[in-house]
Each structure stands twice: as C-alpha cells, then as structure tokens.
Amino acid sequence: MQLTGFEGQTALVTGAAGGIGLAMVSLLRQSGANVLATDMPRMLEGKSDEPGLIWKPLDVRDENAVEPAFEAAAAAFGPVSLVAHAAGVLANKPILETSADEWARVTQINAGGTFHVLRAAGRHMAPRRKGAIVVIGSNAGGIPRQDMASYAASKAAAAMLTRCAGLEFAQFGLRCNLVAPGSTLTPMQTGMWADDRGAERVIAGDLATHRTGIPLGKLATPEDIAQAAMFLLSEQAGHITMADLYVDGGATLRA
C-alpha cells in the first residue's frame, strides 16, 4: 500500500537535524511534501536548503519563535498541513541527583515545547480545517524507568497534551497522534552506552533495574519510527486521532 496525502503539502518538522527527525524529513521529501525543517542552531551546521526543503533555527522552548516558524513555512510553501514534532532531550539521573534546573530544562523542552508546537499548529491549521500532527513521544512516558524520572514524566505530559489537543482540535478536522518509540539507534541512545556491548544489553534487558528486554531482539532504526509516524500523517490514517502507537519491539509488553 502506498501512503498518500503528502504530494505538494507543506510540512513542519522540529528536531529535524538528527535521528528520527532527520528520517522524517527524508521520508516527507520522498513522498512529495515541502518541508520546513527546524532544530537548534548548533544542529544545523552543514545543513543547506534545496528545492522543497528549508532549514530554520528554532528553540521550541521559545513560544515567541514557534508561531513565526509556521508563518515562515507558509510564506515559503503555502499553509502547513502536516506537523512532525520530534524535538526532545534525554535525562538519565536518579531523582535524588536531579537538580531543579535540570528538571526545568527537561520539562521545558519535552513538555513545554510540545505545548508550544501543538498550540501554534492548532492556531495555524484550524481556520483551514485541514491537518495532521504527530508527536514523537517515548515508551518511557507510559512505564516507570529507573533513573529517568524527569524524562519519563516530561514525555508522559507530552503524550497527554497531544491526546487532549486531538480531542479539542477534532472539531476543526485536525488529527493529533503519538508515536512512542523504545530504544532506537540514535545518538540519544548510543550516548548512554559505556562500550560496544550497549545494544546487546538493551536487547537483553536488566532485571536489576527492572527493565524488560526487547522481544523482537533488535533495536529500532530511526526509519522504523519515522515510517510509523508517516502512516499516522497519511490519508490512510484519516480516521485515527488521539492514538498512542508504541513502536518498541514489544519492550513494554503493552497491549
């Protein structure tokens, strides 16, 4: 089945310069969408515009910058109808070692940034009564993780924000869905590994830290996650909203 609904559409992607966000940019372009790809300025080094693709600095914590990004996309390609929000940061410290500043940083990006993007997307797309939004969450948002409380809590907040937006935006014909990845081969994941056996340990799980392994026996690739997100943005998912799709190889044993 060929996914449809992308040709000639305008898409805005956050966290677009690496990992899942970069895979989203690639798939959207391959499917015929024009893309405004945003990320932090340091992440855009070496990125260059091309027909149908513009790179733009954006800090999703800055509410005064998010709505102008939608306006910039519309000025370049026409009104935004597709949004992929992949911006986020990891935190992996125990609660007792987490400072108030670190808690604020993680929640401002993962939860606050999601709020800013969802609000701006709704304001931009509601008058045209057309659009689909996908937020890249985490399976940690639905299951406790040792030494990841700030990250898990912020992703849980982002998940409920997205589902509430889906409920509120439904009256305008806008769909809002989540993809909740598990362990994925991105710099965020590999940065937690102490040696070249990191993948092996993640797949096997660790009883001491109450973490199950991955039943499918492999890590996800960024493309695995992006392809799931593309489905939720596509016309084939036209009656799906407020869904929280776990793409984690069965790691959370979630029904």
C-alpha positions in Angstrom: 0.0 0.0 0.0 1.3 3.4 -1.0 0.7 6.1 1.6 -0.9 9.2 0.2 -1.7 12.7 1.3 1.8 14.2 1.0 2.3 15.4 -2.5 2.5 19.2 -2.6 1.7 19.6 1.1 3.7 21.8 3.5 5.2 20.0 6.5 7.0 21.5 9.5 9.4 19.2 11.4 11.0 20.0 14.8 14.1 18.3 16.0 14.8 17.7 12.3 18.6 17.6 12.2 19.2 14.2 13.7 17.9 10.7 14.4 14.1 10.3 14.0 13.6 13.9 12.9 16.1 13.6 10.1 14.4 10.4 8.9 11.1 12.2 9.0 12.5 15.0 6.7 13.8 12.4 4.3 10.5 10.4 4.1 8.4 13.6 3.8 10.5 14.8 0.9 10.5 11.4 -0.8 6.6 11.5 -0.5 6.4 14.9 -2.3 5.9 17.2 0.7 7.7 20.5 1.0 9.4 20.8 4.4 10.5 23.5 6.8 13.0 21.6 9.0 13.8 23.2 12.3 16.3 22.5 15.1 18.7 24.2 17.4 21.2 26.4 15.6 24.2 24.2 16.6 22.4 21.2 15.0 22.1 23.0 11.6 25.8 23.3 10.9 26.4 21.9 7.5 22.7 21.8 6.5 21.8 23.7 3.3 18.5 24.5 1.7 17.4 22.8 -1.5 14.2 22.9 -3.6 11.3 21.9 -1.3 13.4 22.0 1.9 14.3 24.9 4.1 16.3 24.6 7.3 15.5 27.1 10.1 16.8 27.5 13.6 14.1 27.0 16.3 14.1 26.5 20.0 10.7 25.1 20.9 11.0 26.5 24.4 10.5 30.0 22.9 6.8 30.5 22.4 7.5 33.7 20.5 9.5 31.8 17.9 7.2 28.8 17.3 4.3 30.5 15.6 6.6 32.6 13.3 8.1 29.2 12.1 4.7 28.2 10.9 4.4 31.6 9.2 7.8 31.1 7.5 6.7 27.7 6.2 3.5 29.1 4.8 5.4 32.0 3.2 7.8 29.6 1.5 5.5 26.7 0.5 1.9 27.5 1.5 -0.1 26.8 4.7 1.2 24.0 6.9 -1.0 20.9 6.9 1.5 18.3 8.3 3.5 18.6 11.5 6.1 16.2 12.9 7.3 17.2 16.4 10.4 15.3 17.1 12.3 17.8 19.3 13.3 16.5 22.7 16.1 15.8 25.2 17.1 12.9 27.4 17.8 12.9 31.1 19.0 9.9 33.0 19.7 10.8 36.5 18.1 9.5 39.7 15.6 11.8 41.3 17.8 12.4 44.3 20.6 13.7 42.0 18.4 15.8 39.7 18.6 19.5 40.3 15.7 21.8 39.9 17.4 23.4 37.0 17.8 20.1 35.2 14.1 19.2 35.9 13.1 22.6 34.5 15.2 22.2 31.4 13.9 18.8 30.5 10.2 19.6 31.1 10.5 23.0 29.3 11.8 21.2 26.2 9.9 17.9 26.2 6.6 19.1 27.7 6.7 22.9 27.2 8.0 22.6 23.6 5.2 20.2 22.8 2.6 22.6 24.2 4.1 25.5 22.1 4.1 23.4 18.9 0.6 22.0 19.4 -0.9 25.4 20.2 0.8 27.0 17.2 -0.2 24.2 14.9 -3.8 24.4 16.0 -3.9 28.1 15.6 -2.4 27.8 12.1 -4.4 24.9 10.8 -7.8 25.2 12.4 -9.1 28.0 10.1 -8.4 25.8 7.1 -9.9 22.8 8.8 -7.2 20.5 7.5 -4.1 19.0 9.0 -2.4 16.1 10.8 0.1 16.3 13.7 2.3 13.6 15.0 4.4 13.9 18.2 7.3 11.7 18.8 7.0 10.6 22.4 8.6 7.7 24.2 7.5 4.4 25.7 9.1 5.8 28.9 6.0 8.1 29.1 3.8 5.1 29.9 6.0 2.9 32.1 8.3 3.7 35.0 12.0 3.8 34.2 14.8 3.8 36.8 17.0 6.9 36.7 14.8 8.5 34.0 12.1 10.2 36.1 12.4 13.7 34.6 12.5 12.3 31.0 9.6 9.9 31.6 7.4 12.5 33.4 8.0 15.1 30.6 7.2 12.5 27.9 4.0 11.5 29.8 3.0 15.1 29.9 3.7 15.5 26.2 1.5 12.4 25.5 -1.5 13.7 27.4 -1.1 17.2 25.9 -1.2 15.6 22.4 -4.3 13.5 23.2 -6.1 16.5 24.7 -5.2 18.5 21.6 -6.6 15.7 19.5 -9.8 16.0 21.4 -10.0 19.8 21.2 -8.9 20.0 17.6 -11.2 17.3 16.3 -14.0 19.9 15.7 -11.7 21.5 13.2 -10.9 18.3 11.3 -7.4 18.2 12.7 -5.9 14.9 13.8 -3.2 14.6 16.6 -1.4 11.3 17.3 1.7 10.0 19.1 4.4 7.6 18.2 6.1 6.2 21.3 9.5 4.7 20.4 11.5 2.4 22.5 15.3 2.0 22.3 16.3 3.4 18.9 19.7 3.7 17.2 20.1 7.4 17.6 22.9 9.5 19.3 20.5 9.9 22.2 20.5 6.1 22.7 24.1 5.4 22.0 25.3 8.2 24.2 24.1 6.2 27.2 26.3 3.2 26.3 29.6 2.5 28.2 31.0 0.3 25.5 30.3 -1.6 22.3 28.0 -4.1 24.1 25.4 -1.4 24.8 22.9 -2.7 22.2 23.3 -6.3 23.4 22.5 -5.2 27.0 19.5 -3.1 25.9 18.1 -6.0 23.9 18.6 -8.5 26.8 17.1 -6.2 29.5 18.2 -5.9 33.1 16.4 -7.4 36.0 18.4 -5.4 38.5 17.0 -2.1 37.0 13.5 -3.6 36.4 13.8 -3.2 32.7 12.5 -5.8 30.2 14.4 -6.5 27.1 13.1 -6.3 23.5 11.1 -9.4 22.4 11.9 -8.7 18.7 15.6 -9.0 19.5 16.7 -5.8 17.9 16.8 -2.0 18.3 14.6 0.2 16.2 16.2 2.4 13.5 15.1 6.0 13.1 13.4 4.9 9.9 11.2 2.4 11.8 9.9 5.2 13.9 9.5 7.7 11.1 7.6 5.2 8.9 5.1 4.7 11.8 4.7 8.5 12.0 4.3 8.8 8.3 1.3 6.4 8.5 -0.3 8.5 11.1 0.1 11.6 9.0 -1.2 9.9 5.9 -4.7 9.8 4.4 -4.8 6.1 5.2 -4.9 7.1 8.9 -7.7 9.6 8.2 -10.0 8.3 11.0 -7.3 7.9 13.6 -6.7 10.6 16.2 -5.6 10.6 19.9 -3.8 7.3 19.3 -0.6 6.5 21.1 1.3 4.0 19.0 4.1 2.2 20.7 6.9 1.2 18.4 9.3 -0.6 20.7 9.7 -4.2 19.6 7.4 -5.2 22.4 9.7 -3.9 25.1 6.9 -2.5 27.3 4.7 -5.6 26.9 1.9 -3.1 26.3 -1.4 -4.3 24.9 
